[in-house]
Amino acid sequence: MQERNKATWIWYPGDFEIWLGNIFNNRRTERGAMFPPFWKQDSHYVTVEFTKEVELAREEVIVIRTEGKYNLSLDGKLQYGMPQHFSIPAGKHRLSFKVWNQATPPALFISGLTRQINSDASWLVTYEDKIWIDENGVAHGSGIYVPAGYWDFDDIQRLPSEFKLPTEWQDPVSKQSCNGGMLYDFGRETFGYLNITGVSGTGALCICYGESSEEALDKEHCETFNQFNTVDGGNRICKMESKAFRYVYIETAGETRYDSVGMYYEYAPYKHEQSGSFRSNDKLLNRIWDTAAYTMDLTTREFFVDGIKRDRWTWSGDAIQSYLMNYYLRFDSQCVKRTIRQLRGKDPVTAHINTIMDYTFYWFKSISDYYDYTADLDFVRELYPRMQTLMQYVLSRTNADGWAEGQPDDWIFVDWVDFPMHKRGTLCFEQLLFCKSLETMQRFAELLGKEPTTYKTLADRLRQQIHTTFWDESKQAYLHAIEDGQINAQITKFPNMFAILYGYTDESQSRHIMEHVLLNPDVPPITTPYMRFYEMEALCQLGQQEQVLKQMRSYWGGMLHEGATTFWEKYNPEEKGAQHLAMYGRPYGKSLCHAWGASPIYLLGRYFLGVRPLMPGYREFEVQPQLGGLKQMEGSVPTPDGLIHVSVKQHSVTVRNETPHSGWLSIGCLRYAIEGNDTLTVEY
């Protein structure tokens, strides 16, 4: 929550994120052409009213700044003009501002000279729907709770619409002449603004970007490039729009010349001393963690992005994994909230999030995860009305049997697969996600004092229906789907590992799924880091850390062996050389820096160091370390209130708790109490 009596810029909740998200999602280009997302993009409300009741012990003079034109009313009386300072006499008053801005979200900053009135989260906002609910949840008419939205724009001169990520200068590490041009290598995957100085002469510049040298040198097929004409007129500096690359190839034509090449690296700032860490006796595993952390940092921008080269969009399925990895790396809760708000957009709901049914279900689950790690019920309260309307949309599209089944305008994704798998009909995988979404609605209805009966009834019935319909006792596994009224008995890992993760299996079923599905070489393997995230998590929940460590070394270590400096969208060990660069029928279509490739951060923090919240926001926590075949490991896990440090050797564990909250160290069947702001060492 925002600090009371501290002035900050405020707006209608979610509008800044939606506006910024539109700019963010429309930066993608494909070979020089702009490439917007293919789902509905909402916009901000252009007129917003901000209001607050105040009781002043003495006269207050307020400083007023807005983004947009505005009027001011005091106790219902319209005041003259657009004053930048305004005097309010002592007593009880209602202060209201109507702000209009077509271009950027209407925003307001109020600073009282005696700090009796400041713009903050206690203000109420409306978009002229004439619906009000106060901070105590008391309805004035009917409607939803709408306290003002805000972030950390606490400087009156720092306009929200001018927000940009910081940059720092980087030089290439090497250059070489190739094919009549120059190839620059920046040493590893990076993101930012290429800068070419001293451009002169009449002619042209052709700039090809590549995550690999092969891509940068292939003018006909590289995914991103710039090409423009130059006119002689003295030395100029050309700063390109943001791009992802490691290599840049530049050719000149005519009389065009330039002096030097560098870049402004763009990054999301974080506090290193409040970040997660990991080290072990395994040097390869340490490299995997470091590479995963760098991958996450590159894909953490204004929002959590999928990949920095190609899509550059926010996808709900990608984002839910980014959130979890973030909780064990930087704990940037503001970026989580921005991404969740932006993905949801506004009512009315006319399509699934990103048009993908499973991504709608992940959106619900992401809010439950966020609450577990932060205990931020205010954010849940803000989103709950939009959770309700999204769930109404989901329920309106179920079939006669109550299943969530894809409609012609839906995309049923699940995963990119290298084996035949139908995605039509009633997929068991989708029903599991649907059931968890209903349970999430039930959970927050109860926490917010709403009526959870409908969601509970639907969830309980669906859970039983899933087991009765899809569980095959002879195969000890969940079957794939119902197609044309018949069971498709294909066995895939997807529904089976999610049944374990969501707690829908008992101990015996989980063990059989592990033996007959997850560790069965006859079941088609998963070749994307996306679903290996969940596969590895399910194995960790079943105590298979040694198996997971082997797979980390072979799979993520395999990417490092191929020269990866960030983790990829997909990795198939059977592919060789330039085959690793291709995807979607394009020779360089694969993203070589993809957020869902960074899952070792989460797996090592959650299931090896073993740190997790037992109560929301780590108000009570557990440390249950598992070496998984390592001899030694240590690391830190960030929480809302400080770090939890864990050091593990083969016969001892030390936990240094820098939070005020208490927790438990679990070793085998034994539990040891950890006090707030204390250190505990146990030898065994």
C-alpha positions in Angstrom: 0.0 0.0 0.0 1.0 3.6 -0.6 2.3 5.6 2.3 -0.5 7.8 3.6 -0.1 11.6 3.3 2.4 11.2 0.5 1.3 12.9 -2.7 1.5 10.8 -5.9 0.0 10.8 -9.4 -3.4 9.0 -9.5 -5.6 7.8 -12.3 -8.5 5.4 -13.0 -7.3 2.0 -11.9 -5.8 0.0 -14.7 -6.0 2.8 -17.2 -2.3 3.7 -17.1 -1.4 0.0 -17.6 -3.8 -0.4 -20.5 -2.4 2.7 -22.2 1.2 1.8 -21.6 0.5 -1.7 -22.7 -0.9 -0.5 -26.0 2.4 1.3 -26.7 4.4 -1.7 -25.4 2.6 -4.3 -27.5 2.7 -2.2 -30.7 6.5 -1.9 -30.8 6.9 -5.2 -32.5 8.1 -5.1 -36.1 8.6 -7.8 -38.7 11.2 -7.0 -41.3 10.6 -3.3 -41.0 6.8 -3.5 -40.9 4.8 -2.7 -37.7 3.1 -5.8 -36.3 0.3 -5.2 -33.8 -1.1 -7.9 -31.6 -4.0 -9.8 -33.0 -6.4 -9.4 -30.0 -8.7 -6.6 -28.9 -6.8 -3.6 -27.4 -8.8 -1.5 -25.0 -8.1 2.2 -24.3 -8.2 4.4 -21.2 -11.3 6.4 -20.2 -10.9 9.9 -21.6 -12.8 11.7 -18.8 -12.3 10.8 -15.2 -13.7 12.4 -12.1 -11.5 12.3 -8.9 -13.2 13.1 -5.6 -12.4 13.1 -1.9 -14.1 14.2 1.3 -11.8 16.1 3.6 -12.1 17.6 7.1 -9.5 20.4 7.6 -8.4 21.6 10.9 -7.2 24.8 9.2 -7.0 26.4 5.8 -5.1 24.4 3.2 -3.5 25.6 0.0 -3.2 22.9 -2.6 -0.9 22.7 -5.7 -2.7 21.2 -8.7 -1.2 19.4 -11.7 -3.0 17.2 -14.2 -2.4 15.4 -17.4 -5.3 16.9 -19.4 -7.7 19.7 -19.1 -9.7 19.8 -15.9 -12.3 21.6 -13.8 -12.5 21.9 -10.1 -15.6 21.7 -7.8 -15.7 22.5 -4.1 -18.7 21.3 -2.3 -20.5 20.9 -5.6 -19.8 24.4 -6.8 -17.7 24.8 -10.0 -14.7 27.0 -9.6 -13.3 29.4 -12.2 -10.7 28.3 -14.8 -7.9 25.7 -14.2 -6.1 27.1 -11.1 -2.7 25.7 -10.3 -3.1 26.7 -6.7 -6.3 26.7 -4.7 -7.2 27.7 -1.1 -9.7 25.6 0.9 -11.1 26.9 4.2 -11.1 24.9 7.4 -14.0 22.5 7.8 -15.6 19.5 6.0 -15.6 19.6 2.2 -15.9 17.5 -0.9 -13.3 18.2 -3.5 -13.8 17.0 -7.1 -11.8 17.2 -10.3 -12.9 16.2 -13.8 -10.0 15.6 -16.0 -10.2 15.0 -19.8 -7.4 13.7 -21.9 -7.8 11.9 -25.2 -4.1 11.1 -25.7 -3.0 9.8 -22.4 -4.8 8.6 -19.2 -6.3 11.5 -17.2 -4.1 11.9 -14.1 -4.1 14.1 -11.1 -1.4 15.3 -8.6 -2.5 17.3 -5.5 0.0 18.5 -2.9 -1.2 20.3 0.2 1.2 22.8 1.7 0.3 21.5 5.2 -0.1 17.9 4.0 -3.8 17.8 5.0 -4.8 17.0 1.4 -2.6 15.0 -1.0 -3.5 12.8 -4.0 -3.2 9.1 -3.0 -5.0 5.8 -3.0 -7.7 7.2 -0.7 -9.3 9.2 -3.5 -12.2 7.7 -5.4 -12.5 7.8 -9.1 -15.3 7.3 -11.7 -15.5 7.5 -15.5 -18.9 9.2 -15.3 -20.9 6.0 -14.8 -22.4 7.7 -11.7 -21.6 4.7 -9.5 -19.7 5.2 -6.2 -18.6 2.9 -3.4 -16.7 4.3 -0.6 -13.5 2.9 1.1 -15.6 0.9 3.6 -17.4 -0.9 0.8 -20.7 1.0 1.2 -22.5 1.3 -2.1 -23.9 4.6 -3.3 -26.2 3.2 -6.0 -24.8 0.0 -7.3 -21.4 -0.6 -8.8 -17.8 -1.6 -8.0 -15.1 -0.4 -5.7 -12.9 2.1 -7.5 -10.2 3.7 -5.4 -7.7 5.6 -7.5 -4.9 3.8 -9.2 -1.3 4.8 -8.7 2.3 3.6 -9.0 5.4 5.3 -7.8 5.2 8.7 -9.6 5.7 10.7 -6.4 7.3 13.7 -8.1 4.9 16.4 -9.4 7.3 17.0 -12.3 7.5 13.3 -13.3 4.5 12.9 -15.6 3.2 9.3 -15.8 2.9 9.6 -19.6 6.7 10.3 -19.8 7.7 7.1 -18.1 10.7 5.3 -19.7 13.0 2.6 -18.5 16.6 3.7 -17.8 19.5 3.1 -20.2 23.3 2.8 -20.0 25.9 2.8 -22.7 27.5 -0.4 -24.0 30.2 -0.9 -26.7 30.5 -4.0 -28.9 33.1 -6.4 -27.7 34.4 -7.1 -31.2 33.9 -6.3 -34.9 35.0 -7.9 -38.1 34.6 -7.2 -41.8 32.2 -9.5 -43.6 30.7 -9.6 -47.1 31.4 -5.9 -47.7 30.0 -4.8 -44.4 30.9 -4.9 -40.7 29.7 -7.4 -38.1 29.5 -6.2 -34.5 29.3 -8.6 -31.6 28.0 -7.3 -28.2 29.2 -10.4 -26.4 25.8 -11.8 -25.4 22.1 -11.3 -26.0 21.1 -7.8 -25.2 18.3 -5.2 -25.7 18.2 -1.5 -26.3 18.8 1.2 -28.9 21.6 0.9 -31.5 23.5 4.1 -31.8 25.5 5.0 -34.9 27.6 8.2 -34.7 29.2 10.3 -37.4 26.9 9.4 -40.2 27.7 11.4 -43.3 27.4 11.3 -47.1 24.6 10.5 -49.5 23.6 6.9 -49.8 22.0 4.3 -47.5 22.5 2.3 -44.4 21.3 -1.3 -44.1 21.3 -2.7 -40.5 20.6 -6.3 -39.8 20.1 -7.6 -36.2 20.6 -11.1 -35.1 20.4 -13.2 -31.9 23.0 -15.3 -33.8 25.7 -14.3 -36.3 23.9 -16.4 -38.9 20.8 -14.3 -38.6 22.6 -10.9 -38.6 24.5 -11.9 -41.8 21.3 -13.1 -43.6 19.8 -9.9 -45.1 17.0 -11.8 -46.7 15.7 -13.6 -43.7 16.8 -11.8 -40.5 13.7 -11.1 -38.3 14.5 -7.4 -37.7 16.4 -4.8 -39.6 16.5 -1.0 -40.4 17.1 0.5 -43.8 17.1 4.2 -44.6 18.6 6.7 -47.0 21.2 9.3 -45.9 21.7 12.7 -47.3 25.1 14.5 -47.1 24.8 17.3 -44.5 27.5 16.8 -41.9 28.0 14.3 -39.1 24.8 12.9 -37.6 23.9 10.4 -34.9 21.3 7.7 -35.7 19.6 6.2 -32.7 17.4 3.3 -33.7 14.2 2.1 -32.1 14.6 -0.6 -29.4 15.7 -4.0 -30.7 16.9 -7.3 -29.3 20.2 -8.6 -30.6 23.7 -9.9 -29.9 25.1 -9.3 -33.4 24.6 -6.3 -35.7 25.6 -6.3 -39.4 25.9 -2.9 -41.1 26.3 -2.3 -44.8 26.6 1.1 -46.5 25.8 2.2 -50.0 26.8 5.2 -52.1 28.9 7.7 -50.2 27.5 6.9 -46.7 30.0 6.6 -43.9 29.9 6.4 -40.2 32.4 6.6 -37.3 31.3 4.2 -34.5 28.6 1.9 -33.3 27.4 1.3 -29.7 24.1 0.9 -27.9 22.0 2.2 -25.0 21.2 -0.9 -23.0 17.6 -0.6 -21.6 16.8 -2.3 -18.3 14.3 -2.5 -15.5 16.1 -1.3 -12.4 16.2 -3.5 -9.2 17.9 -3.5 -5.9 20.7 -6.1 -5.9 20.8 -6.3 -2.1 17.1 -7.3 -2.1 17.3 -9.9 -4.8 17.4 -13.7 -4.9 20.7 -15.6 -5.3 21.9 -19.2 -5.7 25.3 -20.9 -5.6 26.3 -24.6 -5.3 29.3 -26.9 -5.7 28.1 -27.5 -9.3 29.6 -25.0 -11.7 27.2 -25.9 -14.5 24.2 -25.4 -12.3 25.6 -22.0 -11.2 25.9 -21.0 -14.9 22.3 -22.2 -15.5 21.0 -20.0 -12.6 23.0 -17.0 -13.8 21.8 -17.3 -17.4 18.2 -17.8 -16.2 18.5 -14.6 -14.1 19.8 -12.6 -17.0 17.0 -14.0 -19.2 14.5 -12.8 -16.7 16.1 -9.4 -16.4 16.0 -9.0 -20.2 12.3 -10.0 -20.4 11.3 -7.8 -17.4 10.4 -4.5 -19.0 7.5 -2.2 -18.4 5.7 -5.5 -18.3 6.8 -9.1 -18.3 7.3 -9.9 -22.0 7.5 -13.3 -23.7 10.6 -12.8 -25.9 12.6 -9.7 -26.6 13.2 -10.2 -30.3 10.0 -11.5 -32.0 6.7 -11.1 -30.2 7.6 -8.5 -27.6 4.0 -8.9 -26.3 2.5 -9.8 -23.0 1.1 -13.3 -23.0 -0.8 -14.6 -20.0 0.7 -18.1 -20.2 4.2 -16.7 -20.4 3.5 -14.1 -17.7 2.3 -16.5 -15.0 5.7 -18.2 -15.1 7.5 -14.9 -15.1 5.6 -13.9 -12.0 6.7 -17.1 -10.2 10.3 -16.7 -11.2 10.2 -13.0 -10.3 9.1 -13.9 -6.7 12.4 -15.8 -6.3 14.6 -13.3 -8.1 13.7 -9.6 -7.9 10.2 -9.6 -6.3 9.0 -6.8 -8.5 5.4 -6.9 -7.4 4.6 -3.6 -9.2 5.5 -5.2 -12.6 3.3 -8.2 -11.7 0.3 -5.9 -11.0 0.9 -3.9 -14.2 1.0 -7.0 -16.3 -2.1 -8.6 -14.7 -4.1 -5.4 -15.2 -2.9 -4.9 -18.8 -3.7 -8.4 -19.8 -7.2 -8.2 -18.4 -8.2 -5.0 -20.1 -11.8 -3.7 -19.7 -15.3 -4.9 -19.8 -17.2 -6.1 -21.7 -15.4 -9.4 -22.3 -15.6 -10.4 -25.9 -12.7 -12.9 -26.2 -10.4 -15.0 -24.0 -7.2 -13.3 -22.9 -4.8 -13.3 -25.8 -7.7 -15.2 -27.5 -6.4 -18.4 -25.8 -8.7 -20.3 -23.4 -5.9 -21.7 -21.3 -4.4 -18.2 -20.9 -7.7 -17.0 -19.4 -7.4 -19.7 -16.8 -3.8 -18.9 -16.1 -4.8 -15.3 -15.5 -7.1 -16.4 -12.6 -4.4 -18.6 -11.1 -1.8 -15.7 -11.4 -3.9 -13.6 -9.0 -4.1 -16.4 -6.5 -0.3 -16.8 -6.7 0.2 -13.1 -6.3 -1.9 -13.1 -3.1 0.1 -16.0 -1.7 3.4 -14.2 -2.1 2.3 -10.7 -1.2 -0.9 -10.8 1.0 -2.0 -7.8 -1.1 -5.8 -8.1 -0.7 -6.4 -4.6 -1.9 -5.2 -5.6 -5.4 -7.5 -8.6 -5.3 -10.4 -6.4 -4.3 -9.7 -4.0 -7.2 -9.7 -6.9 -9.7 -12.5 -9.0 -8.3 -15.3 -7.3 -10.4 -13.3 -8.0 -13.5 -12.6 -11.6 -12.3 -16.4 -12.0 -12.0 -17.2 -10.7 -15.5 -14.4 -12.8 -17.1 -15.7 -15.9 -15.3 -19.2 -15.1 -16.5 -17.8 -15.1 -20.0 -16.2 -18.5 -19.5 -19.3 -20.0 -18.0 -21.4 -18.6 -20.9 -19.3 -20.7 -23.4 -19.4 -24.1 -21.6 -21.1 -26.9 -23.4 -24.2 -28.9 -22.3 -22.1 -31.0 -19.9 -20.5 -28.0 -18.3 -17.1 -28.5 -19.9 -15.0 -25.7 -21.1 -14.7 -26.5 -24.8 -13.0 -24.4 -27.5 -15.2 -22.4 -29.8 -14.4 -21.5 -33.4 -12.9 -18.1 -32.3 -10.8 -19.6 -29.5 -7.2 -20.7 -29.7 -6.5 -23.8 -27.6 -2.8 -23.7 -27.1 -1.5 -26.1 -24.4 2.0 -26.1 -25.8 4.1 -26.4 -29.0 4.4 -30.1 -29.6 6.5 -32.3 -31.9 4.1 -35.2 -31.9 0.5 -35.6 -33.2 -2.0 -34.3 -30.7 -5.5 -33.0 -31.4 -6.6 -29.9 -29.6 -10.3 -30.1 -30.4 -13.2 -31.3 -28.3 -13.1 -31.4 -24.5 -9.5 -31.5 -23.4 -8.8 -32.9 -19.9 -6.0 -30.4 -19.6 -8.4 -27.4 -20.1 -10.9 -28.8 -17.5 -8.2 -28.9 -14.8 -7.3 -25.3 -15.4 -11.0 -24.4 -15.5 -11.6 -26.1 -12.2 -8.6 -24.3 -10.6 -10.1 -21.0 -11.8 -13.4 -21.7 -10.2 -11.6 -22.6 -6.9 -9.7 -19.3 -7.2 -13.0 -17.4 -7.5 -14.4 -19.3 -4.5 -11.3 -18.5 -2.5 -11.5 -14.7 -3.1 -15.2 -14.6 -2.7 -14.8 -15.9 0.8 -11.8 -13.6 1.6 -13.8 -10.5 0.3 -17.0 -11.5 2.2 -18.9 -12.3 -1.0 -21.1 -15.3 -1.7 -18.9 -18.3 -2.8 -21.6 -20.9 -3.1 -22.0 -20.9 -6.9 -18.2 -21.2 -7.5 -17.8 -23.9 -4.9 -20.7 -25.9 -6.3 -19.4 -25.7 -9.9 -15.8 -26.5 -8.8 -16.7 -29.5 -6.7 -18.9 -30.9 -9.5 -16.3 -30.3 -12.2 -13.5 -31.9 -10.1 -15.5 -35.1 -9.6 -16.6 -35.0 -13.3 -12.9 -34.8 -14.4 -11.9 -37.8 -12.4 -14.9 -39.9 -13.4 -14.5 -39.1 -17.1 -10.8 -39.0 -17.7 -9.1 -41.1 -15.1 -8.2 -44.6 -16.5 -7.5 -47.0 -13.7 -5.9 -49.6 -16.0 -3.4 -47.0 -17.4 -3.1 -45.2 -14.1 -3.3 -41.9 -15.9 -5.6 -39.1 -17.1 -6.7 -39.5 -20.7 -6.4 -36.7 -23.3 -9.9 -35.6 -24.5 -13.4 -36.3 -25.5 -13.8 -35.9 -29.3 -17.1 -36.3 -31.0 -18.6 -38.0 -28.0 -15.8 -40.6 -27.7 -12.8 -40.7 -25.4 -9.4 -40.0 -27.0 -7.3 -42.4 -24.9 -4.0 -40.7 -25.9 -1.6 -40.3 -22.9 0.2 -37.0 -22.7 2.1 -35.4 -19.8 0.0 -32.2 -19.8 -3.1 -33.1 -17.8 -1.3 -35.6 -15.6 1.3 -33.2 -14.3 -1.3 -30.5 -13.7 -3.5 -32.9 -11.8 -0.5 -33.4 -9.4 0.3 -29.7 -9.2 -3.3 -28.7 -8.4 -3.7 -31.3 -5.7 -6.3 -33.4 -7.6 -4.5 -36.7 -7.1 -3.9 -38.7 -4.0 -0.5 -40.1 -3.1 -1.1 -43.4 -4.9 -2.3 -41.7 -8.1 0.6 -39.3 -8.0 3.1 -42.1 -7.7 1.5 -44.0 -10.6 1.5 -40.9 -12.8 5.1 -40.4 -12.1 6.0 -44.0 -13.0 3.6 -44.5 -16.0 3.6 -41.0 -17.5 6.2 -38.5 -16.3 9.2 -40.9 -16.2 7.9 -43.2 -19.0 10.1 -42.9 -22.2 7.2 -44.1 -24.3 5.2 -41.0 -23.5 6.1 -38.2 -25.9 8.6 -35.8 -24.4 8.1 -32.1 -23.8 10.5 -30.0 -25.9 9.6 -26.4 -24.7 10.9 -24.9 -21.5 7.3 -23.6 -21.1 5.8 -27.0 -20.2 9.0 -28.4 -18.8 8.5 -25.7 -16.0 5.4 -27.7 -14.9 6.9 -31.1 -15.5 9.9 -30.3 -13.4 7.7 -28.8 -10.7 5.5 -31.9 -10.5 8.6 -34.1 -10.2 9.9 -31.8 -7.4 6.6 -32.1 -5.6 7.1 -35.9 -5.8 10.5 -35.7 -4.2 12.4 -36.3 -7.5 15.0 -33.5 -7.1 17.8 -35.7 -8.2 16.0 -36.5 -11.5 15.2 -32.8 -11.9 18.8 -31.8 -11.4 19.9 -34.3 -14.1 17.3 -32.8 -16.5 18.4 -29.3 -15.7 22.0 -30.2 -16.5 21.1 -31.9 -19.8 18.3 -29.6 -21.0 19.3 -26.1 -19.8 22.9 -27.1 -19.8 22.4 -28.4 -23.4 21.5 -24.9 -24.5 24.6 -23.5 -22.8 26.6 -26.1 -24.7 25.1 -24.8 -27.9 26.4 -21.3 -27.0 23.3 -19.8 -25.4 23.8 -16.6 -23.4 20.0 -16.5 -22.6 17.5 -19.4 -22.6 15.4 -20.2 -25.6 11.7 -20.5 -26.5 12.3 -24.1 -27.4 15.1 -26.6 -27.4 15.2 -30.0 -29.0 18.5 -31.8 -28.3 18.0 -33.8 -31.5 18.5 -30.7 -33.6 21.9 -29.6 -34.8 23.6 -26.3 -35.7 21.3 -23.7 -37.4 18.3 -26.0 -36.8 18.2 -24.6 -33.3 17.5 -21.1 -34.7 14.4 -22.1 -36.8 10.8 -22.0 -35.8 7.4 -21.3 -37.3 8.8 -22.2 -40.7 11.3 -19.4 -40.6 15.1 -19.9 -40.4 15.4 -17.5 -37.4 11.9 -17.5 -36.1 12.8 -19.0 -32.7 13.2 -16.6 -29.8 16.7 -17.1 -28.2 15.7 -15.1 -25.1 12.3 -16.2 -23.9 11.0 -15.7 -20.4 9.6 -19.2 -20.0 13.2 -20.5 -20.4 14.2 -19.1 -17.0 12.4 -21.6 -14.8 15.5 -22.9 -12.9 15.2 -19.7 -10.9 11.9 -20.8 -9.5 12.7 -24.5 -9.2 16.0 -23.9 -7.3 14.5 -21.3 -5.0 11.2 -23.1 -4.3 12.2 -26.8 -4.4 16.0 -27.0 -3.7 16.4 -24.1 -1.2 12.9 -25.0 -0.3 11.5 -21.6 0.6 7.7 -21.0 0.3 5.0 -19.0 2.1 2.7 -20.9 4.4 0.6 -17.8 4.9 0.1 -15.0 2.4 3.0 -12.6 2.2 5.4 -14.9 4.2 3.7 -14.0 7.4 4.5 -17.7 8.1 6.9 -19.6 5.9 8.7 -22.9 5.5 12.2 -23.8 4.5 12.5 -27.4 3.3 15.8 -27.8 1.5 16.6 -30.7 -0.8 20.2 -31.1 -2.1 19.1 -33.4 -4.9 22.5 -34.9 -5.2 24.4 -31.6 -4.7 27.1 -31.5 -1.9 26.4 -27.9 -1.0 24.2 -25.0 -1.9 23.3 -21.6 -0.6 21.1 -18.7 -1.7 18.6 -16.0 -0.8 14.9 -15.7 -1.5 13.3 -12.3 -1.5 10.0 -11.6 0.4 7.9 -8.5 0.9 9.7 -7.8 4.2 13.3 -9.0 3.6 15.5 -11.9 2.5 15.5 -15.4 3.7 19.0 -16.9 3.4 19.6 -20.6 3.3 22.9 -22.5 3.4 22.8 -26.3 3.1 25.6 -28.8 3.4 25.2 -32.6 3.6 24.7 -32.6 7.3 23.8 -29.1 8.3 21.4 -26.3 7.4 21.6 -22.6 8.4 18.7 -20.2 7.9 19.2 -16.5 8.4 15.8 -14.8 8.5 15.9 -11.1 7.8 12.1 -10.8 8.0 10.0 -10.0 11.1 8.0 -13.2 10.5 8.5 -16.6 12.0 8.7 -19.8 10.0 9.7 -23.5 10.1 12.7 -25.4 9.0 11.7 -28.9 7.8 14.2 -31.7 7.6 12.7 -35.1 7.0 10.0 -35.5 9.6 11.4 -32.9 12.0 10.4 -29.3 12.2 12.4 -26.5 13.9 11.0 -23.0 14.7 12.6 -20.0 13.0 12.1 -16.7 14.8 11.8 -13.3 13.1 15.1 -11.6 12.4 17.1 -14.5 13.7 19.5 -17.2 12.5 19.0 -21.0 13.0 21.6 -23.7 12.5 20.6 -27.4 12.6 23.1 -30.2 12.3 21.9 -33.7 11.6 
